[in-house]
Structure formats: C-alpha cells, structure tokens
Amino acid sequence: MAMIRATFHFPQGFLWGTATSAHQVEGGNRGNDWWAWEEAGRINGNERSGEACGWWEGRWREDLDRAADSSQNAHRLSLEWSRIEPEPGKWDQDALDRYREILRGAIHRGLTPMVTLHHFSNPRWLVEQGGWLDPAAIDRFVSYVRTAVEALEDLASLWITINEPNVYAYLGYGSDEFPPGAGDLRQQIQVLQNLVHAHAAAYHVIHQIQPEAQVGLAHHYRSMVPAKPGSLFDRQVTRIRSQLFNELVPEAVHSGRFRLPWRSTRIPEAANSQDFFGLNYYTEELISFDVRSAKQAFGRGQYAADHEVSPTGFIASAPGGMRRALRWARGFNLPIYVTENGVEDPSDELRRRYLARHLKEVWHAANLNWRVRGYFHWTLVDNFEWERGWSQRFGLWALDPVTQERSKRMSADFYAQVARENCLSSEMIERYAPEIYDEIYVGPPPDSAEAR
C-alpha cells in the first residue's frame, strides 16, 4: 500500500517561537523569593539555579542567535520584577536598560517579542510585606507594570501580565511545592482573586500607556477526563477539579465573575480584559473519585495506559488533550497563542513524537479558522525547572549547567524545518518521527484514548 503524502500548512504570518522565563535562564536572581527557596533547600536534590543559562551575563545573544538561525520569528521571555524594583519604589535603570538591550537584540534577529511581566518569581521585599495574600500587592504590581511598560513600549506590544496564575496559586498556597509553601486552600483562593484584580488593573494601565498593545494572560490548561465516563462520581469530581484549576481565572477575566463551586464574586473591571488567549498545554489526566483525596477535591489523577510518559513521569503525550484545550480556548472568542507546549526528554526521542502530534492538533485548529496565531515551544535551551531543579530537560538545545556548553538536539532541526516552511509535512514526519507516521496520517483507532 502506498504511503499517504500530505502537507499541513499553517496560516501566513504564523508566529513560531520558543518560551523562556527570567529566573530559569538569567542566573543570579538573588533578590527574589525563588533564590531564598533554593537557599532553604526546597529544590529537588538541593540544587540551585546558580548561573542558570547565563542570560544576565550576555549568553542570551548566542541563544537568540540559535532561535533566529533555526527560522523562529518570535520569542516569549519574561522580566524579573526584583531586578527592576530591588526595593519598594526604587527603580533600577540599569536593569531596564539590560532588558531594552535584550528586546532590541530579539528584534534585530527577526524575533517578535512577547513579554511576560510576572512568571512565578517575586521580589523578597514583596513577600516580606505579605506577598500576594495582601491586597496591597495589586497596587505594587501595577506600579511595577507601569514602570516596565513605559520603559519598553517602543520595543514590545505583545504583553502577558501573569503566567499561569492557577499553577502559581495552587503550588505556592494550596500546596507547598512553590514558595511560600502555605498548603492552605483558603489562601490559594484569596491569592487567585488578588491575581485576577492585579491582571485587570495591569491590563488597563498597559492600554493607557500603549493603546495598540495586545495584552493577555498565559493560562495553564490541564486536560481532565473521567477515568470511567459512565461513573457519576468520576464525572462530578472531574468537573469540580477542572472548574477550580482550569476555569476559574479564564472565566473571571472574560465575564467579570470569579465563580467558585460554592459562591460567586463579581470583579467587573476584569470583564473582557484580554486581547488574546494565551494557552499553555502539556498533558492530560484521567480523574477517578477517591475518598482519600480530600485535598484534591476527592479526585485522583493518572495517565492513560496507552499514552507515552516522559522519563520522570511528569508529562504524558496526549495530543487529544491539546485538541480539547484549543476547542475550550476558542470558546472565549479571542485570537489564540499557544504560549507553552513541550516535554522533558533528555534522549530527545519522545520530544520529536510529542512535537509532531501536538503540532498536528494546532494545525487542525488553525485550519478550522479558530484564530490560532502562533506557537511557542517550551523551551529553547535546558533550564532550571523550578522545584524540580535540573532534573528535567525541556530544551531544543541541551545545556550542561556546569560548563554552560550547549548542544543541538534533533528536535531543534525538526522545529526549524517546521518554522522555515510554515508547515508540517509527511517528509518531516518520515525523517524525524517515522514510527508515528501512520498515526499522523491515518489517525488513532476509534477505541483508543486519543480518539475520545
């Protein structure tokens, strides 16, 4: 039987990039809460970010060269608040100038910048004043946003106010994996509300400064499906968990209602406070009712048996979840950017299959006219993965954090060809992921998890 040959073309002007964050790549961010968390020994293997990827000392140049040389036309990066405002009300012009240099460097290389203003890290002084539990953090954040945007507005017009507020609040306040490690559901909900207020205020301030700006959030969507679709209990806990994790913030910044399962609060200034929908998607889990999992809304998650799982068990390759995520995001009637998607895989075997599977879903959504405008792969080069330290490798380029030596993985060549040709072709699959050729061009059997 002859092989099916086809090319999946993406829309003209599609943004192809990678995503990074300041603390994970800059190195030496001593003024933030994550450096303190590392000093307290709260990282896997007692590891430290240290020099990270050396960006603050200038290695951003060579890494953005790599991005540009591999045909990327955009890059998502973040600013480190503690560098820009090392003390309350004290602004560091040298830090702002350094960020101007990085943004100019990106533009010079043909990379459209997408700038994130808050990506998990906070100044230590903010934490000492109560952090995001204190409503005063809202005005402090807005002051920082105003200063940063006024300094950089001529170099960027795509802004993300806050990265993954649901993940930040859950892991830092509902759990104890991120600083400050509160482990309190009530604090988690309060922080989420304050983050929605902060986003809304920042959104309006950015538009006052830069009316033409495009402003959004980066929403982390974790696909959740009932382990047993016929079970009322599985369906109910799946719905509740998804509402708390996936739905709460996106609905609030769409409708102005912060809607918990047990009460609803109006935040009118948050209504319609996104110009695009930033979607971070990594994986999908099956949810089962479990009376022993009270802290998880009585739901226990696991990966489907027929999904490939990353080496540390952190991510399952579930492109059907990407399909669901994009369909869900489309419901907000905004242009969509996939602001993060990727898998940890030092051998770079799963990554190529993961990339092919997920790009096919992005293509499918874009060609249904779902207004998908771009895709940012996580990440450009291996970096410090928060509480997991250096144990996970997400980069298209490998990094030795001791020697700072980079080495290109085959996935970098795969992604470069996709970006250069603005398509996903059968020739690419044949070269980079031949073992899933039939899956890409024929599709999964109708009774598989992927077909659900």
C-alpha positions in Angstrom: 0.0 0.0 0.0 1.4 3.4 -0.9 2.2 5.8 1.9 -0.1 8.8 2.4 1.7 12.0 1.5 0.4 15.3 2.8 1.4 18.8 4.0 -0.3 20.6 6.8 0.1 24.3 6.0 -0.2 27.0 8.8 -1.7 30.5 8.2 0.5 33.1 6.7 2.2 35.3 9.4 2.0 32.5 12.0 4.4 33.1 14.9 6.9 30.3 15.6 8.9 30.7 18.7 10.2 29.3 22.0 9.4 30.5 25.5 11.7 31.2 28.4 11.4 32.8 31.8 13.8 35.2 33.6 14.6 33.2 36.8 15.0 30.0 34.7 17.6 31.4 32.3 19.2 34.6 33.7 21.1 33.3 36.7 22.0 35.2 39.8 18.5 36.4 40.7 19.4 36.8 44.4 16.6 39.3 45.1 13.6 37.1 44.6 11.7 34.5 46.6 12.9 31.6 44.5 16.6 32.3 45.3 15.5 32.2 49.0 13.6 29.0 48.4 16.7 27.4 46.9 18.8 28.6 49.9 16.3 26.9 52.2 17.0 23.6 50.4 13.5 23.3 48.9 14.6 22.1 45.5 14.9 18.6 44.2 18.4 17.3 45.0 19.1 20.5 46.9 20.0 22.0 43.5 20.4 25.7 42.8 19.6 27.9 39.8 23.1 29.5 40.2 24.2 30.8 36.8 21.2 29.2 35.1 21.7 29.7 31.4 23.9 32.8 31.8 21.5 35.2 30.1 22.0 38.1 32.5 25.7 38.0 31.7 25.1 38.0 28.0 24.5 34.5 26.8 21.1 35.5 25.6 22.9 36.6 22.5 24.0 33.2 21.4 20.7 31.6 22.4 18.7 34.1 20.4 21.1 33.5 17.5 20.2 29.9 17.7 16.5 30.7 17.7 16.8 33.0 14.7 19.2 30.7 12.8 16.5 27.9 13.2 13.9 30.1 11.5 11.9 31.1 14.5 10.3 34.5 14.1 9.2 35.2 17.7 10.3 34.7 21.3 8.5 34.8 24.6 10.5 36.0 27.5 9.8 37.4 31.0 11.1 40.3 33.1 12.4 39.8 36.6 10.5 42.2 38.9 13.1 42.0 41.6 15.8 43.3 39.3 13.6 46.2 38.1 12.4 47.2 41.6 15.0 45.8 44.0 13.5 47.9 46.9 9.9 49.2 47.2 9.7 52.3 44.9 13.3 52.1 43.9 13.8 51.5 40.2 16.9 50.1 38.7 17.6 51.9 35.3 20.5 49.5 34.6 18.1 46.5 34.7 15.6 48.3 32.4 18.4 49.1 30.0 19.5 45.5 30.0 16.0 44.4 29.1 15.9 47.0 26.4 19.1 45.5 25.0 17.7 42.0 25.0 14.5 43.1 23.3 16.4 45.1 20.7 18.6 42.1 20.2 15.5 39.9 19.6 14.0 42.4 17.1 17.4 42.7 15.3 17.3 38.9 14.9 13.8 39.0 13.4 12.1 37.7 16.6 8.9 39.4 17.6 9.0 39.7 21.4 6.2 38.5 23.7 6.9 39.9 27.1 5.6 38.3 30.4 5.6 40.6 33.4 5.2 38.0 36.1 6.5 34.5 35.7 6.3 32.9 39.2 9.0 34.9 41.0 8.5 37.9 43.3 10.8 40.4 45.0 11.8 39.3 48.5 10.5 42.6 49.8 7.1 41.9 48.4 7.0 38.6 50.2 8.1 40.2 53.5 5.1 42.6 53.1 2.6 39.8 52.8 3.1 38.7 49.2 0.0 38.0 47.1 -2.1 37.3 50.2 -2.1 41.0 50.8 -4.4 43.0 48.5 -1.8 45.8 48.6 0.3 43.6 46.3 -2.1 44.6 43.5 -1.1 48.2 43.5 2.6 47.3 43.9 2.4 45.1 40.9 0.6 47.8 38.8 3.3 50.3 39.8 5.9 47.8 38.5 4.0 47.1 35.3 3.6 50.9 34.6 7.4 51.4 35.0 8.3 48.4 32.9 5.9 49.1 30.1 6.7 52.8 29.9 10.4 51.8 29.6 9.9 49.2 26.9 6.8 50.2 25.0 8.7 51.1 21.8 10.1 47.5 21.7 7.2 45.3 22.6 3.4 45.3 22.0 2.5 41.7 22.9 2.3 41.5 26.7 1.4 38.7 29.1 0.6 40.1 32.6 0.8 36.9 34.6 2.0 33.4 33.7 -0.3 30.6 34.9 -2.0 32.2 38.0 -3.7 28.9 38.7 -0.4 27.0 38.9 1.3 29.7 41.0 -1.6 29.9 43.5 -2.0 26.1 43.7 1.6 25.2 44.1 2.6 28.1 46.3 -0.5 28.4 48.5 -2.7 25.4 48.1 0.4 23.1 48.2 3.9 23.6 49.5 6.0 23.0 46.3 6.4 26.7 45.4 7.2 29.5 47.8 5.8 30.4 50.2 4.5 26.8 50.7 1.3 27.7 52.5 -0.7 24.5 52.0 -4.0 26.2 52.6 -7.0 26.1 50.2 -8.4 29.4 51.5 -5.1 31.2 50.9 -5.0 29.7 47.4 -8.4 31.1 46.6 -7.6 34.5 48.1 -4.4 34.7 46.0 -6.2 33.8 42.9 -8.7 36.6 43.4 -5.9 39.1 44.1 -4.1 37.9 40.9 -7.3 38.5 38.9 -7.6 42.0 40.3 -3.9 42.6 39.5 -4.2 41.4 36.0 -7.3 43.5 35.3 -5.6 46.7 36.7 -2.4 45.9 34.7 -4.4 45.4 31.6 -6.0 48.8 31.8 -2.7 50.5 32.7 -0.9 48.9 29.7 -3.6 50.2 27.4 -3.4 53.7 28.9 0.3 53.7 28.1 0.1 51.8 24.8 -3.4 51.8 23.3 -2.3 49.5 20.4 -0.9 46.8 22.8 -2.2 43.3 22.8 -2.5 42.0 26.4 -3.4 38.7 27.8 -2.7 36.0 30.4 -0.9 32.7 29.9 -3.5 30.1 31.1 -2.3 26.6 32.0 -4.9 24.1 30.9 -4.6 20.6 32.2 -7.0 18.4 30.2 -9.1 16.3 32.6 -11.4 13.5 31.6 -13.3 11.0 33.8 -11.5 7.7 34.1 -14.8 6.0 33.8 -17.2 8.1 31.7 -20.1 6.1 33.0 -19.4 6.9 36.6 -21.3 9.8 38.1 -18.7 10.2 40.8 -15.8 10.3 38.3 -17.7 12.8 36.1 -18.5 15.0 39.1 -15.0 15.2 40.6 -13.6 15.8 37.1 -16.0 18.8 36.7 -15.1 20.3 40.1 -11.4 19.9 39.7 -11.5 21.3 36.2 -13.6 24.3 37.4 -11.2 25.1 40.2 -8.0 24.6 38.2 -8.9 25.4 34.5 -11.9 27.6 34.5 -11.8 30.0 37.5 -9.4 32.6 36.2 -10.3 32.5 32.4 -13.9 32.9 33.2 -13.2 35.8 35.6 -11.2 37.8 33.0 -13.9 37.1 30.5 -17.2 37.6 32.3 -16.0 39.5 35.4 -17.3 36.8 37.7 -15.0 34.8 40.0 -17.1 31.7 40.2 -16.3 29.1 42.8 -18.5 25.9 43.1 -19.9 27.3 46.4 -20.1 31.1 45.7 -19.6 33.7 43.0 -17.9 37.1 43.4 -18.1 40.0 40.9 -14.9 41.6 39.6 -16.4 43.9 37.0 -13.1 45.6 36.0 -11.8 42.1 34.9 -14.5 41.6 32.3 -13.1 41.4 28.8 -9.6 42.1 30.0 -7.8 40.0 27.4 -7.0 40.9 23.8 -5.8 37.3 23.0 -5.9 34.0 24.8 -2.5 32.6 25.9 -2.7 28.8 26.2 -0.2 26.7 28.0 -0.8 23.0 27.4 1.3 20.0 28.4 -0.7 16.9 29.3 -4.0 15.2 30.1 -5.0 13.0 33.1 -7.8 10.6 33.8 -9.7 11.5 37.0 -11.2 9.0 39.4 -13.3 9.6 42.5 -11.2 8.8 45.6 -12.4 9.5 49.2 -8.8 9.6 50.4 -8.0 12.6 48.2 -9.9 15.3 50.0 -7.2 18.0 49.3 -7.6 17.2 45.6 -11.4 17.7 45.6 -11.8 13.9 46.1 -10.2 13.3 42.7 -7.2 11.2 41.9 -5.4 11.7 38.5 -3.5 9.2 36.4 -2.3 8.9 32.9 -3.9 6.7 30.3 -2.1 3.4 29.8 -1.7 4.0 26.1 0.0 7.4 26.4 3.8 7.7 26.3 5.1 9.2 29.5 8.2 11.4 30.0 11.3 10.0 31.8 10.4 11.4 35.2 6.7 10.6 34.8 5.9 14.4 34.7 4.1 14.6 31.3 2.1 12.1 29.2 2.0 12.7 25.5 -1.8 13.3 25.0 -2.5 15.3 21.8 -6.2 14.7 22.3 -5.9 17.0 25.3 -4.4 19.7 23.1 -7.4 19.3 20.8 -9.7 19.8 23.9 -7.6 22.7 25.1 -7.8 24.5 21.8 -11.6 23.9 21.5 -12.1 25.2 25.0 -9.9 28.3 24.4 -11.9 29.0 21.2 -15.0 29.5 23.3 -13.6 32.8 24.6 -13.8 34.2 21.1 -10.3 35.7 21.0 -7.1 35.1 18.9 -5.2 32.2 20.5 -1.4 31.8 21.0 -0.1 28.5 22.3 2.3 30.2 24.7 3.8 27.0 26.1 3.9 23.3 25.0 6.7 20.8 25.3 8.0 17.7 27.1 11.0 16.9 29.2 13.1 14.3 27.4 17.0 14.2 27.6 17.1 11.5 25.0 15.1 13.6 22.5 13.2 10.6 21.2 9.8 11.3 22.8 10.1 15.0 22.1 10.0 14.6 18.3 6.9 12.4 18.5 5.3 14.8 21.0 6.1 17.8 18.8 4.6 16.1 15.7 1.5 15.0 17.4 0.8 18.4 19.1 1.6 20.5 16.0 -0.9 18.5 14.0 -3.6 19.5 16.6 -2.5 23.1 16.4 -2.7 22.9 12.6 -6.1 21.4 12.7 -7.4 24.2 14.9 -5.8 26.9 12.8 -7.3 25.5 9.7 -10.8 25.4 11.2 -10.4 29.2 11.5 -10.1 29.1 15.2 -7.8 32.1 15.0 -4.7 30.4 16.3 -1.9 32.9 15.7 1.3 31.3 17.0 3.0 28.5 18.8 5.8 28.9 21.5 7.7 25.7 22.3 8.9 25.2 25.8 11.8 25.7 25.7 14.8 27.0 23.7 17.6 25.5 25.9 17.5 23.3 29.0 16.9 25.5 32.1 16.2 25.4 35.8 12.8 23.8 36.2 11.6 25.4 39.5 11.2 22.9 42.4 12.4 20.1 40.1 15.8 21.8 39.6 18.0 20.5 36.8 16.3 17.1 36.8 14.2 17.7 33.7 15.4 18.7 30.2 12.9 20.6 28.1 15.3 22.3 25.6 15.6 22.0 21.9 19.3 22.6 22.8 20.8 20.6 25.7 22.7 22.5 28.4 25.5 21.5 30.7 24.8 23.9 33.6 28.4 23.5 34.9 30.3 24.2 31.7 27.4 26.2 30.0 28.0 24.2 26.9 25.1 23.9 24.5 24.4 21.1 22.1 21.7 20.9 19.5 19.1 18.1 19.7 17.5 16.7 16.6 14.2 18.2 17.7 15.8 21.7 17.0 16.3 20.7 13.4 12.7 19.4 13.2 11.2 22.5 14.7 13.4 24.7 12.4 12.1 23.0 9.3 8.5 23.4 10.5 9.1 27.1 11.2 11.0 27.7 7.9 8.4 26.1 5.7 5.4 27.1 7.9 4.0 23.6 7.6 4.2 20.0 8.9 4.9 17.7 6.0 4.9 13.9 5.6 8.6 14.2 4.6 9.3 15.8 8.0 7.5 13.0 9.9 9.3 10.4 7.8 12.6 11.9 8.8 12.1 12.9 12.4 9.3 10.7 13.8 8.8 7.8 11.3 7.5 5.5 14.0 4.3 7.5 14.2 3.8 8.1 10.5 0.6 6.1 10.3 -0.7 7.7 13.4 -0.2 11.2 12.0 -1.6 10.5 8.5 -4.2 7.9 9.3 -5.1 8.6 12.9 -5.6 6.5 16.1 -8.1 3.6 16.1 -11.6 4.7 17.1 -11.5 2.9 20.5 -8.2 4.4 21.7 -7.8 7.2 24.4 -6.6 9.6 21.7 -9.9 9.2 19.8 -12.0 10.2 22.7 
